[in-house]
C-alpha cells in the first residue's frame, strides 16, 4: 500500500511503488497532497484515517500503471533485484554463495537471457531433467540438484510476490527425488594401535595443536565447531563443552555461524582432557599476556600473527595432513608399518567407531556427534554396528558350550 509522510503545514507526500525497471531498480511515484481545509481542522486521529483512505485510493488508482519494464526484465536482471531486496538481508552468506553458484553454473547459462515472465513450466522441467556437472564428469549430485531447485523456488516466489510475474511457473515442477541411502558405506578410521602412535607423536607438537586434536577425537567435533570454541564454553566444574557456534568459511567470507544443522549441544569431556584444558588455559593466558593479545572473543585456538582472530579455517587441515606425513616418513625410515592416512574429519569417524566398539548406545553417540537424526548415525556406521551385532550373537556360543 502507498505510504505517506508530512512535508509541510497540511501537506503530505505519498509514495507508490511501481515495480522495477530493467536495471533492477525499484520504481516509485511521488504525489504531493494538501489536506482540504475542512479536514485540516479535525483531530489527529481523524486526519490519520483520512490519509489512510487516500493512500488506499492512490494505490488502487496507480497499481495497474506498474511500468512494463518490470515485466520485461530478464531472469538475470531480476536476480539483482532478488539479491538486494531479499537474499542479502535474509539469508546466511554461505547460503547466498550456494545460490549464486547454482545461478552461475546451471540456471543463468540456460535461462538468464529470457524475460522472466516468458519462462514456462516446461522450460524449468527441461532444465531440471538435463542438469549436468560443469566438468562433464558423471551425474550431478542430489545436493546440487536440490540447491538449484531451491534457488529457482526462491526467485520465482519473490517474482510472483512482487508482481513481476502473474503465475509461478515452478509450482508444477517436481522437486528432485532423494536417492536411497547407500548401505554400509565405509568410513576411514584409525585403529587403536594407530591412535596410540598418533598421540605419542602429538606430545612433540605445539600445545595448541595437541589440544585441538585431542578435542577433535574425544569430543568428535567438526572443524568449524572447534574453531568456534571460546573459554566461556568450557565448564570445568561439570567437565562439559557447550557447542554454540561454528566458524563458517564461504566463497566470500569467514564468519561466526550456527553449528551445522543447528546441532547445539553440551558434551561431557573425560577428566584427563579436562586437566589438559586447565593447563592449556594457563598457557594461553600467559602467551596472550606476553604477546599483548587482546581478544574480543576469547578463542581457545587463536592466531598469534593476527591478534583477536581465531585459527584460519584451512590451518587445522594443513597441520593434520603434514603431521600424518611426518609420522609415516619417520616410520618408513625405521622400516615400520605406515599408519592409515585419514583426513582431519575422519578423526570424528574414528571417535564414533571406537564408542560403538565399546558398546556405547548409538543414541548417545548421535548426540555427541550432533546428528539431528539418529538414522544418520545408523546409516553412517552401519558396518561397525553390524560387526558389533555379530560379536553380540557370538557371545551366545559360550552359553551353549
C-alpha positions as CSV (number, residue, x, y, z in Angstrom):
1,X,0.0,0.0,0.0
2,X,1.1,3.6,-0.6
3,X,2.9,5.3,2.3
4,X,3.0,8.9,3.2
5,X,4.9,11.4,5.3
6,X,4.4,15.1,6.3
7,X,6.2,17.6,4.1
8,X,4.8,20.9,5.5
9,X,1.8,22.5,7.0
10,X,-1.2,20.4,5.9
11,X,1.0,18.9,3.1
12,X,1.9,15.2,2.7
13,X,3.9,13.2,0.2
14,X,2.6,9.8,-0.9
15,X,5.0,7.2,-2.2
16,X,3.6,4.5,-4.5
17,X,5.7,1.5,-5.6
18,X,5.5,0.8,-9.4
19,X,7.7,-2.3,-9.6
20,X,11.2,-2.5,-11.0
21,X,12.9,-1.1,-14.1
22,X,15.2,-3.1,-16.5
23,X,18.2,-2.4,-14.3
24,X,16.5,-3.9,-11.2
25,X,15.9,-0.6,-9.5
26,X,12.6,-0.1,-7.8
27,X,10.3,2.4,-9.5
28,X,8.3,4.8,-7.3
29,X,5.8,7.5,-7.9
30,X,5.5,10.5,-5.6
31,X,2.4,12.6,-5.1
32,X,2.0,15.8,-3.0
33,X,-1.3,16.1,-1.3
34,X,-2.7,19.1,0.6
35,X,-5.4,18.4,3.2
36,X,-8.7,20.1,2.4
37,X,-9.4,22.9,4.9
38,X,-12.3,21.1,6.5
39,X,-10.1,18.0,7.1
40,X,-7.2,20.0,8.4
41,X,-9.3,21.4,11.3
42,X,-10.2,17.9,12.5
43,X,-8.4,15.8,15.2
44,X,-5.1,14.0,14.6
45,X,-6.9,10.6,14.6
46,X,-9.4,11.8,12.0
47,X,-6.6,13.2,9.8
48,X,-4.8,9.9,10.1
49,X,-7.9,8.0,9.0
50,X,-8.4,10.4,6.1
51,X,-4.8,9.9,4.9
52,X,-5.0,6.1,5.2
53,X,-8.1,6.2,2.9
54,X,-6.2,8.4,0.5
55,X,-3.3,6.0,0.5
56,X,-5.7,3.2,-0.5
57,X,-7.3,5.4,-3.1
58,X,-3.9,6.3,-4.7
59,X,-2.8,2.6,-4.5
60,X,-5.9,1.5,-6.4
61,X,-5.5,4.2,-9.0
62,X,-1.9,3.5,-9.8
63,X,-1.5,-0.2,-9.2
64,X,-2.4,-1.0,-12.8
65,X,0.1,1.5,-14.1
66,X,3.2,-0.5,-13.0
67,X,5.8,0.2,-15.6
68,X,6.1,-2.6,-18.2
69,X,9.9,-2.6,-17.6
70,X,9.5,-4.8,-14.5
71,X,7.7,-7.5,-16.6
72,X,10.1,-7.2,-19.4
73,X,13.1,-7.9,-17.1
74,X,15.3,-10.9,-17.9
75,X,15.9,-13.5,-15.3
76,X,19.5,-12.2,-14.8
77,X,18.2,-8.7,-14.2
78,X,15.7,-10.0,-11.7
79,X,18.4,-11.9,-9.9
80,X,20.0,-8.5,-8.9
81,X,16.6,-7.3,-7.6
82,X,16.2,-10.6,-5.6
83,X,19.7,-10.4,-4.2
84,X,19.4,-6.7,-3.0
85,X,15.8,-6.9,-1.7
86,X,15.7,-10.4,-0.2
87,X,18.8,-12.6,-0.2
88,X,21.3,-10.2,1.3
89,X,19.1,-9.3,4.3
90,X,17.5,-12.7,4.9
91,X,20.0,-15.5,4.0
92,X,23.3,-16.5,5.6
93,X,26.3,-15.7,3.4
94,X,27.1,-19.4,2.9
95,X,23.5,-19.8,1.5
96,X,23.9,-16.8,-0.7
97,X,27.2,-18.2,-2.1
98,X,25.5,-21.5,-2.7
99,X,22.6,-19.8,-4.6
100,X,25.0,-17.7,-6.7
101,X,26.9,-20.9,-7.7
102,X,23.7,-22.6,-8.8
103,X,22.8,-19.5,-10.8
104,X,26.2,-19.1,-12.4
105,X,26.8,-22.7,-13.3
106,X,23.3,-24.1,-14.1
107,X,20.5,-21.6,-14.3
108,X,21.8,-18.4,-15.9
109,X,23.5,-20.1,-18.9
110,X,20.2,-21.6,-20.0
111,X,17.5,-19.2,-18.8
112,X,19.3,-15.9,-17.8
113,X,18.7,-14.2,-21.1
114,X,15.0,-14.9,-21.2
115,X,12.4,-12.4,-20.0
116,X,11.3,-13.8,-16.6
117,X,7.6,-13.6,-17.5
118,X,8.2,-15.8,-20.5
119,X,9.9,-18.7,-18.6
120,X,7.5,-21.6,-18.7
121,X,6.9,-24.6,-16.6
122,X,8.2,-26.8,-19.4
123,X,11.4,-24.8,-19.7
124,X,12.0,-25.4,-16.0
125,X,11.2,-29.1,-16.3
126,X,13.6,-29.4,-19.2
127,X,16.3,-27.6,-17.1
128,X,15.9,-29.8,-14.1
129,X,15.8,-33.1,-16.2
130,X,19.0,-32.2,-18.0
131,X,21.3,-31.0,-15.3
132,X,24.9,-32.0,-15.7
133,X,28.2,-31.4,-13.8
134,X,30.1,-28.4,-15.1
135,X,33.2,-30.5,-15.7
136,X,31.1,-33.1,-17.6
137,X,32.3,-35.9,-15.3
138,X,29.4,-38.1,-14.1
139,X,26.0,-37.1,-12.8
140,X,25.2,-34.0,-10.7
141,X,24.7,-34.9,-7.1
142,X,21.4,-34.8,-5.3
143,X,22.6,-32.0,-3.1
144,X,23.5,-29.8,-6.1
145,X,20.2,-30.6,-7.8
146,X,18.1,-29.7,-4.7
147,X,20.2,-26.5,-4.3
148,X,19.3,-25.5,-7.9
149,X,15.6,-26.2,-7.2
150,X,15.7,-24.1,-4.0
151,X,17.3,-21.2,-5.9
152,X,14.6,-21.3,-8.6
153,X,11.9,-21.6,-5.9
154,X,13.1,-18.5,-4.1
155,X,13.5,-16.5,-7.3
156,X,10.0,-17.2,-8.7
157,X,8.4,-16.9,-5.3
158,X,9.5,-13.3,-5.0
159,X,9.0,-12.5,-8.6
160,X,5.3,-13.5,-8.0
161,X,5.1,-11.8,-4.7
162,X,6.5,-8.5,-6.2
163,X,4.1,-8.7,-9.2
164,X,6.9,-9.2,-11.7
165,X,5.1,-12.3,-13.0
166,X,1.4,-13.3,-12.7
167,X,1.9,-17.0,-12.1
168,X,4.8,-19.0,-10.6
169,X,6.0,-21.5,-13.4
170,X,7.8,-23.6,-10.8
171,X,4.6,-24.6,-9.0
172,X,4.1,-27.8,-11.0
173,X,7.7,-28.7,-11.3
174,X,8.6,-31.7,-9.2
175,X,11.3,-31.4,-6.5
176,X,14.3,-33.7,-7.2
177,X,13.8,-37.1,-5.6
178,X,16.2,-38.0,-2.9
179,X,18.1,-41.2,-3.8
180,X,18.1,-44.1,-1.3
181,X,20.9,-44.0,1.2
182,X,23.9,-46.2,0.4
183,X,24.2,-49.0,2.9
184,X,27.4,-50.0,4.6
185,X,29.3,-47.0,3.3
186,X,32.8,-47.5,4.7
187,X,34.4,-44.7,6.7
188,X,38.1,-44.2,7.0
189,X,39.3,-44.5,10.6
190,X,42.4,-45.2,12.7
191,X,42.8,-48.4,14.8
192,X,43.5,-48.1,18.5
193,X,47.2,-49.0,17.8
194,X,47.4,-46.2,15.3
195,X,45.8,-43.8,17.7
196,X,48.4,-44.6,20.3
197,X,51.1,-43.8,17.7
198,X,49.4,-40.5,16.8
199,X,49.0,-39.3,20.4
200,X,52.5,-40.3,21.3
201,X,53.9,-38.2,18.4
202,X,51.5,-35.4,19.3
203,X,53.4,-34.8,22.5
204,X,56.1,-33.2,20.4
205,X,53.8,-30.7,18.8
206,X,52.7,-27.2,19.7
207,X,50.3,-27.1,22.7
208,X,47.6,-25.5,20.6
209,X,47.6,-28.4,18.1
210,X,47.8,-31.0,20.8
211,X,44.7,-29.7,22.4
212,X,42.9,-29.2,19.1
213,X,43.5,-32.9,18.0
214,X,42.6,-34.2,21.5
215,X,39.2,-32.4,21.4
216,X,38.6,-33.4,17.8
217,X,39.0,-37.1,18.7
218,X,37.5,-37.3,22.3
219,X,34.5,-35.0,21.5
220,X,34.1,-35.9,17.8
221,X,33.8,-32.2,16.9
222,X,33.7,-30.7,13.4
223,X,36.5,-28.4,12.4
224,X,34.3,-25.3,12.4
225,X,32.9,-26.2,15.9
226,X,36.5,-26.5,17.3
227,X,37.5,-23.1,15.8
228,X,34.4,-21.5,17.3
229,X,35.2,-22.6,20.8
230,X,35.7,-19.8,23.4
231,X,36.7,-20.3,27.0
232,X,33.2,-19.4,28.2
233,X,32.0,-22.6,26.5
234,X,34.2,-24.8,28.8
235,X,32.6,-25.7,32.1
236,X,35.5,-27.1,34.3
237,X,33.2,-27.9,37.2
238,X,30.8,-30.1,35.3
239,X,33.5,-31.2,32.8
240,X,31.5,-30.2,29.7
241,X,31.9,-28.3,26.5
242,X,29.0,-26.3,25.0
243,X,28.8,-26.2,21.2
244,X,27.1,-22.9,20.5
245,X,28.8,-21.6,17.3
246,X,30.9,-22.5,14.4
247,X,33.4,-20.7,12.2
248,X,32.0,-20.9,8.7
249,X,34.1,-20.4,5.6
250,X,32.2,-19.5,2.4
251,X,33.3,-18.3,-1.0
252,X,33.3,-14.7,0.0
253,X,33.9,-14.6,3.8
254,X,34.8,-16.2,7.1
255,X,32.2,-15.6,9.8
256,X,30.7,-17.0,13.0
257,X,27.6,-19.1,12.4
258,X,25.5,-21.7,14.0
259,X,26.7,-25.3,14.3
260,X,25.9,-27.4,11.3
261,X,22.3,-28.5,11.2
262,X,21.8,-26.2,14.2
263,X,23.3,-29.0,16.3
264,X,23.7,-27.0,19.6
265,X,24.7,-29.4,22.3
266,X,26.6,-30.0,25.6
267,X,29.3,-32.7,25.5
268,X,30.9,-34.4,28.5
269,X,34.7,-34.5,28.4
270,X,37.0,-37.0,30.1
271,X,38.6,-36.0,33.4
272,X,42.1,-36.3,31.8
273,X,41.1,-34.0,29.0
274,X,39.7,-31.5,31.5
275,X,43.0,-31.4,33.3
276,X,44.8,-30.8,30.0
277,X,42.4,-28.0,29.2
278,X,43.2,-26.4,32.6
279,X,46.9,-26.5,31.8
280,X,46.2,-25.2,28.3
281,X,44.2,-22.3,29.7
282,X,47.2,-21.2,31.8
283,X,49.5,-21.5,28.8
284,X,47.1,-19.3,26.7
285,X,46.7,-16.7,29.4
286,X,50.5,-16.4,29.7
287,X,51.0,-16.3,25.9
288,X,48.4,-13.6,25.4
289,X,50.0,-11.5,28.2
290,X,53.4,-11.8,26.7
291,X,52.3,-11.0,23.2
292,X,49.8,-8.3,24.4
293,X,47.0,-10.0,22.6
294,X,43.5,-8.6,23.4
295,X,40.6,-10.7,22.0
296,X,37.0,-9.6,21.7
297,X,36.3,-13.3,21.5
298,X,38.3,-15.4,24.0
299,X,39.1,-18.1,21.5
300,X,40.6,-21.4,22.5
301,X,42.5,-21.6,19.2
302,X,43.7,-18.1,18.3
303,X,46.2,-16.6,15.8
304,X,49.4,-15.1,17.2
305,X,50.0,-13.3,13.9
306,X,46.5,-11.9,13.6
307,X,45.6,-10.6,17.1
308,X,42.0,-11.2,18.0
309,X,41.4,-13.7,15.3
310,X,40.8,-17.5,15.5
311,X,42.8,-20.0,13.6
312,X,42.3,-19.7,9.9
313,X,39.9,-22.5,8.8
314,X,42.3,-24.2,6.5
315,X,45.2,-24.3,9.1
316,X,44.0,-27.3,11.1
317,X,43.5,-29.4,7.9
318,X,47.0,-28.4,6.7
319,X,48.6,-29.2,10.1
320,X,46.9,-32.6,10.2
321,X,48.0,-33.6,6.7
322,X,51.6,-32.6,7.3
323,X,51.6,-34.2,10.8
324,X,50.5,-37.6,9.4
325,X,53.0,-37.3,6.6
326,X,55.8,-36.7,9.2
327,X,54.7,-39.8,11.2
328,X,54.7,-42.0,8.2
329,X,58.1,-40.7,6.9
330,X,59.6,-41.4,10.3
331,X,58.1,-44.9,10.3
332,X,59.2,-45.6,6.8
333,X,62.8,-44.7,7.7
334,X,62.6,-47.1,10.6
335,X,61.0,-49.9,8.4
336,X,57.8,-49.8,10.4
337,X,54.3,-50.2,9.1
338,X,52.7,-46.9,8.0
339,X,49.5,-45.7,9.7
340,X,46.3,-45.1,7.7
341,X,46.4,-41.6,6.2
342,X,43.0,-40.3,7.3
343,X,41.6,-36.8,7.0
344,X,41.1,-34.5,9.9
345,X,37.3,-35.1,9.7
346,X,37.9,-38.8,9.8
347,X,39.0,-38.3,13.5
348,X,35.3,-37.7,14.1
349,X,34.5,-41.0,12.5
350,X,37.3,-42.7,14.4
351,X,35.8,-41.4,17.7
352,X,32.3,-42.7,16.8
353,X,33.5,-46.1,15.7
354,X,35.5,-46.5,18.9
355,X,32.5,-45.7,21.0
356,X,30.5,-48.3,19.1
357,X,33.2,-50.9,19.8
358,X,32.9,-50.0,23.5
359,X,29.1,-50.8,23.2
360,X,28.0,-47.2,23.8
361,X,24.4,-46.8,22.7
362,X,24.1,-45.2,19.3
363,X,21.7,-42.6,20.7
364,X,24.4,-41.3,22.9
365,X,26.9,-41.3,20.0
366,X,24.4,-39.4,17.8
367,X,24.0,-36.7,20.5
368,X,27.8,-36.3,20.8
369,X,28.2,-36.1,17.0
370,X,25.4,-33.5,16.8
371,X,23.3,-35.6,14.3
372,X,19.8,-34.2,14.1
373,X,18.5,-37.7,13.2
374,X,19.6,-41.0,14.9
375,X,19.2,-42.7,11.5
376,X,22.1,-40.6,10.1
377,X,24.4,-42.2,12.7
378,X,22.9,-45.7,12.0
379,X,23.5,-45.3,8.2
380,X,27.0,-43.8,8.5
381,X,28.3,-46.5,10.9
382,X,26.2,-49.5,9.8
383,X,29.2,-51.6,9.0
384,X,30.5,-51.1,12.5
385,X,27.2,-51.8,14.1
386,X,26.9,-55.0,12.1
387,X,30.2,-56.2,13.4
388,X,29.1,-55.3,17.0
389,X,25.9,-57.3,16.4
390,X,28.0,-60.3,15.2
391,X,30.1,-60.1,18.4
392,X,26.8,-60.0,20.4
393,X,25.5,-63.1,18.6
394,X,28.7,-65.0,19.0
395,X,28.6,-64.4,22.7
396,X,25.8,-66.9,23.0
397,X,28.2,-69.6,21.9
398,X,29.7,-69.6,25.4
399,X,26.3,-70.3,26.8
400,X,25.6,-73.4,24.7
401,X,29.1,-74.7,25.3
